[in-house]
């Protein structure tokens, strides 16, 4: 049988079945999908491929899914934190006065972020972006997969349109990409504390009637929870439930400070937690009760988070943070295994974004979103600790290959679609333009 691509792999972590590592197998890809995972000798007899890749020192696994980013703002973050030691909230307004968010900034910033994500193993990400149509178009051009969320706010200098206009523009984008295999559109209210109950109820109409995905920051500080109790006589998660905004399409980001009653509401509604451990730690936002949530059957995905000095899209860093923080908070070294943490960054991310039937595992009939990681290993290391070595970074490794729908985005560490030198020049030009910003 003639096929598009054949990957001959030293090791494969398929995510499903859980805790499995396949050794010396081939992955056959045709028409964007995996059609077989079999012994290499069998693949040699059955398939003739247009392109064959020998990955004999590599661990192959599903591409990572970063379930919460602000990709297009990475340029602004570099400008702000290069110029000031203050918290970003103190300097953001001044920077925006000189460098307002423009379509070109969103386009360049999204391209630069996508390049970093490809280089660090991500093949799908969830983004919140002004000029969401620009970000969506960049994703399509780059061959990535993404959930693009259009922001919604009642009061903001960044968005001059009315609430109704914001929703109308967002729903138009939702319709434009309804049948896209690469882009899904969601809604991202700025924060629950900035919206009254009427606005939340209005938003719930769309979330429930057309199954519009919702990504929203909530429960990310004690102050937010206290304010909600004072102004609305309810905790934030309770407000979302009462207004009809806890659904299987709801993705709650940066969520900490949870009580058992909050977790029960999330479980009953099949809503998702997007855990951003590194961001939460940097912002002193508290801890997500990861172990308790997972025991209750609540889906928990991983994200790199928001706007910080240490802005990075390397989800392997967040994997390591999640694993170590969970062990420290539970005082249980066996509470979350490396394989389970890898699942949070793959299949659980796909579930949160509604893509679990298409991506997140390596199985026949699923889309071929795949990464290959070159392992420099010692003789005493065996396949039994590959996942641990990968998550804890106990040996050197680098992502060398990335495929989305079988299309190569990176081969041998070289980007195939994006021009890395051009992106470096764009990054430097934006940085130079910020030198004279008086903060």
C-alpha positions, 0 to 999 in steps of 0.5 A, a space after each residue: 500500500 502506498 502511503 504518505 509517511 512512515 515513521 520508524 521509531 525506537 520508542 513510542 509513548 501512545 498515551 493510550 493505553 496508559 503506562 505503555 511504551 512500544 519499542 521498535 515500531 512504525 507509525 504509518 500515516 496517510 491522508 493526515 491520519 494514523 492508519 497503523 502502528 505495527 512492528 517495523 518488519 511488518 511495516 516494511 512488507 505492507 507499506 511504501 511511503 513517499 517519505 520515511 523517517 528513521 527515528 532510531 534514537 527517538 521517543 515518539 509521542 503525541 504533540 503537546 497541547 498547551 491549553 492556555 496561552 497569550 501567544 500574541 502578547 509575547 512581544 509586549 511582555 519582552 518590551 515591558 519586562 526589559 524596561 521595568 522591574 515593576 509588575 506588568 500591571 503597573 507598566 502595561 498601560 504606559 507601554 500600550 499608550 506608545 505601542 497599542 496592540 495592532 494587527 501587525 503586532 498580533 501577527 508577528 507575536 503569534 508567529 514568534 510564539 508558534 515557532 517557540 511552541 513547535 521547537 518545544 513540542 507543542 502542536 496545538 494551543 489555546 490562545 486569547 488574542 485581540 484581532 482574533 481573526 489575525 491570530 486564527 489566520 496565522 495558525 492556519 498559515 503555519 499549519 498548527 492547530 489552535 483554539 482561538 478565543 475572542 476576548 469579551 469585556 465590559 470596560 477596557 481601553 483595549 477594546 473600544 467596541 460595545 459588548 454587543 459588537 464584541 459578541 457579533 464579531 466573535 460569532 462571525 469568527 466562530 461561523 467562519 471556522 466552524 468546519 476548520 480542522 485547524 482552528 476552533 473559536 471560543 469566547 474569553 471574558 476578561 474575568 468573571 469579577 469584571 462582569 455583572 450577572 446580566 452579562 454572564 447570563 447573556 453570554 450563557 445563551 450563546 454558550 449553551 445554544 451553539 455550544 460555544 467554548 468558554 475560557 475564563 480566568 477565575 478563582 486565581 486569588 483570595 481577593 477575587 473570591 472575597 470580592 465575589 462573596 461581598 458583591 454577589 454573595 457567591 463564590 466565583 464558581 458558584 456564580 458561573 453555575 447559577 448563570 448557566 456558564 458551567 458546561 462541558 465546553 467551559 475551561 477555567 484557567 488559573 483556578 486555585 483556592 477551591 473548596 469541595 463545593 466548588 469541585 462538586 460543581 465542576 464535576 457535575 457540569 463536566 467542566 475543565 480545569 486548565 492548570 498553569 502551575 508555573 504561572 500560578 507560582 510566579 504570581 503567588 496565586 496559590 495551588 490547584 488541588 490537582 490530586 483531589 480534582 483528578 480523584 473526583 474525575 474532573 478533567 485537568 489540562 495544562 497551560 503555560 499561562 499568561 503575562 509574566 517576566 518568565 514568559 515561555 511556551 515550553 510546556 515540558 517546564 509546566 509538566 515538571 512544575 505540576 509533578 513536583 508541586 503535586 508531590 510536595 503539596 500531597 507529601 506523596 511521591 506516588 500521587 501523580 506519575 510521569 505518564 499521568 502528567 504526560 496525559 495532562 499535556 496531551 489527551 486531557 488537553 484535547 478533552 478540554 478543547 473538545 478535540 479528544 476524538 481527533 488528537 491527544 493519543 497515537 492510535 489508528 484513525 486519529 490525526 497524526 499530530 506527533 513529535 519526536 524527541 531525540 534521547 541521549 541516554 545512558 546504558 543503564 537507562 531502560 524503557 521503563 523510566 523513559 517517561 520519568 526521564 523525559 518529565 524530570 529532564 534527568 537526561 538530555 533531549 531535544 525535540 527534532 521533529 514535529 508533524 500536524 496532520 502528518 504535515 512536517 512542521 519541523 525536521 531535524 530541528 529545522 522549521 519547515 514552514 516558518 522562517 526562523 531567521 526572519 522571526 528573529 529579525 522581527 523580534 529584534 526590531 520590536 525590541 529596538 523600538 522599545 528602547 526609548 520607552 519611558 516607564 
